[in-house]
Amino acid sequence: MWSRVDLPGLDDNVKHDTLLIQTTFDLGDSTYLMVASHVEETREGIRLYRYRVKPDSSAAVLSWSKPGYDSSTMLPTFFRSPDTSQGWLLLANMGERESWGQEVFWLKDGAFIHMGYLDVAQREWKTYDDSTYQWRTNIAPRALVERTVDDFLIGFSGDSIQLYDDLQGNRERMLPAQRLRYRCAPGQATLLIDGKPVLPAVAG
């Protein structure tokens, strides 16, 4: 089992003319990870960047993730094996005010390997001005990460989970956490319900 590591967000430690930095994390190997977007707005939007701080306080960018496109955030939650040579598994929370789900990245040998997307969130209820609203929040702190020979299995603790699309024509289903898992391999996260892979339903 890979354990969650709560890396604190740091103040910006580099000057960068082309990037707007949201937050920074120390990876503990003389490199850092930042969540940042370009100063000049582009369709690709936000990314994760691994970098080293140069003597002049600029960033030597070593690698970067796939873009977040329309998302205004890409906040990572970090998981690690006791064997630190296996790198980090990152669940990056996507969305704006509410969570849209998680991009999954394996940061291995200094490179970001995209491992698919988790189309789930935690549903909470919040009260504002005497009115109660449904709120979809970051599921990553409830993730349970296991490494297999060929991929990662990601399950969830707690009670129920918001599944945005069950791939069978149903949207925004609430399911018990123990029924849901994802099998994540490079480029693809497969939804498992009750242990069985779910493939998109064929129309017609």
C-alpha positions in Angstrom: 0.0 0.0 0.0 1.2 3.5 -0.8 0.7 6.1 1.9 -0.4 9.6 1.6 2.3 12.2 2.3 1.1 15.6 3.4 3.6 17.9 1.8 3.0 21.5 2.9 2.5 24.2 0.3 5.5 26.6 0.3 5.9 30.3 -0.7 7.2 30.8 -4.2 11.0 30.2 -4.3 11.7 31.2 -7.9 11.2 34.1 -10.2 9.6 33.3 -13.5 8.6 35.8 -16.2 6.3 33.5 -18.1 4.5 31.5 -15.3 1.9 32.4 -12.7 2.6 30.1 -9.7 -0.3 28.9 -7.6 1.6 26.8 -5.1 4.9 25.0 -4.5 6.0 21.7 -2.9 9.4 20.5 -1.8 9.9 16.9 -3.2 12.9 16.4 -0.9 15.5 15.6 -3.5 16.6 19.1 -4.3 13.7 19.5 -6.7 10.3 21.1 -6.3 6.9 20.8 -7.9 4.8 23.9 -8.7 1.2 24.3 -9.9 1.4 27.1 -12.5 -0.1 28.5 -15.7 1.3 30.8 -18.3 1.1 34.6 -17.8 -0.4 34.9 -21.3 -3.6 32.9 -21.2 -3.6 29.9 -23.4 -6.1 27.1 -24.0 -3.8 24.6 -22.3 -4.1 26.5 -19.0 -2.5 25.0 -15.8 0.1 22.3 -15.4 2.4 20.7 -12.8 6.1 21.5 -13.2 9.1 19.8 -11.6 12.0 22.1 -11.4 15.3 22.9 -9.6 16.1 26.3 -8.2 19.1 28.0 -10.0 21.6 30.2 -8.3 20.0 33.3 -9.7 16.6 32.2 -8.2 15.2 31.3 -11.6 13.6 27.8 -12.3 15.4 25.1 -14.3 12.2 23.3 -15.4 13.0 19.6 -15.6 9.6 18.1 -16.6 5.9 19.0 -16.8 2.5 17.3 -16.8 -0.2 17.3 -19.4 -2.3 20.5 -19.3 -5.4 21.1 -17.2 -7.2 23.0 -20.0 -10.3 24.7 -18.6 -9.6 23.9 -14.9 -8.6 26.7 -12.6 -6.7 24.4 -10.3 -4.6 21.2 -10.4 -3.9 20.7 -6.7 -1.9 17.5 -6.1 -2.2 15.1 -3.2 0.9 13.0 -2.9 1.3 9.2 -2.3 4.5 7.2 -1.9 5.7 3.7 -1.4 8.3 2.7 1.3 10.5 2.1 -1.8 11.2 5.7 -2.7 12.7 4.7 -6.0 9.2 4.1 -7.2 8.6 7.8 -7.2 5.3 9.6 -6.4 1.7 9.0 -7.4 -0.1 12.3 -7.6 -3.9 12.8 -7.6 -4.4 16.3 -8.9 -7.8 17.8 -8.0 -9.4 19.5 -11.0 -12.2 22.1 -11.1 -13.1 25.6 -10.1 -15.1 26.2 -6.9 -16.1 22.5 -6.8 -14.1 19.4 -7.7 -14.5 17.9 -11.2 -12.4 14.8 -10.4 -8.8 13.9 -10.4 -6.0 13.7 -13.0 -3.6 10.9 -11.9 0.1 11.2 -12.6 3.0 8.9 -11.7 6.1 11.0 -11.2 8.7 8.4 -11.9 12.4 8.9 -12.8 11.7 12.6 -12.9 8.9 12.4 -15.6 5.2 12.8 -15.3 3.3 9.7 -16.6 -0.4 10.4 -17.1 -2.4 7.5 -15.6 -5.9 8.6 -16.5 -8.8 10.4 -14.8 -10.9 9.6 -11.8 -14.5 10.9 -12.4 -15.4 11.1 -8.7 -15.8 13.6 -5.9 -16.8 13.8 -2.3 -20.3 15.2 -1.8 -20.8 17.5 1.2 -23.5 19.9 2.3 -22.7 23.5 3.1 -24.9 26.2 4.6 -24.8 29.8 3.4 -27.3 32.5 4.4 -29.6 29.9 5.9 -29.7 27.8 2.7 -28.1 24.4 2.3 -26.2 23.5 -0.8 -24.7 20.3 -2.2 -21.0 20.7 -2.7 -18.6 18.4 -4.5 -15.1 18.4 -2.9 -11.7 16.8 -3.4 -11.8 13.0 -3.0 -8.0 12.6 -3.0 -7.6 12.5 0.9 -9.9 9.5 0.9 -7.9 7.6 -1.8 -6.3 4.2 -1.0 -3.4 3.5 -3.4 -2.0 0.0 -4.1 0.7 -0.8 -6.6 0.4 -4.0 -8.6 2.8 -5.5 -11.1 1.4 -3.6 -14.1 -0.7 -0.8 -12.7 -2.1 1.0 -9.7 -5.4 0.2 -7.9 -7.1 3.2 -6.3 -10.0 2.7 -3.9 -11.6 5.0 -1.4 -12.4 5.1 2.3 -15.5 6.4 4.0 -19.1 6.0 3.1 -20.5 7.1 -0.3 -18.9 8.7 -3.3 -20.2 10.9 -6.1 -19.6 9.2 -9.5 -20.1 11.7 -12.2 -20.6 9.2 -15.0 -21.1 5.4 -14.6 -20.5 5.0 -18.4 -23.9 3.3 -18.7 -25.9 6.5 -19.2 -26.3 7.5 -15.6 -25.0 10.8 -14.2 -24.1 11.9 -10.7 -24.7 8.6 -9.0 -24.0 8.1 -5.3 -22.4 4.7 -4.6 -20.9 3.1 -1.5 -17.1 3.7 -1.4 -16.3 0.0 -1.2 -18.0 -0.6 -4.5 -15.8 1.7 -6.5 -12.2 1.4 -7.6 -10.0 2.5 -10.5 -7.3 0.5 -12.3 -4.7 3.1 -13.5 -2.2 2.3 -16.2 -0.3 4.8 -18.4 -2.9 6.8 -20.3 -5.9 5.0 -19.0 -8.0 4.7 -15.8 -10.5 1.9 -15.9 -13.6 2.2 -13.7 -14.3 -0.9 -11.6 -17.7 -1.4 -9.9 -18.0 -4.4 -7.6 -14.6 -5.5 -9.0 -15.7 -5.6 -12.6 -14.4 -3.3 -15.3 -17.1 -0.9 -16.7 -16.8 -0.1 -20.4 -18.8 2.8 -22.1 -22.2 1.7 -23.2 -22.6 1.5 -27.0 -25.4 3.7 -28.2 -28.2 2.3 -30.3 
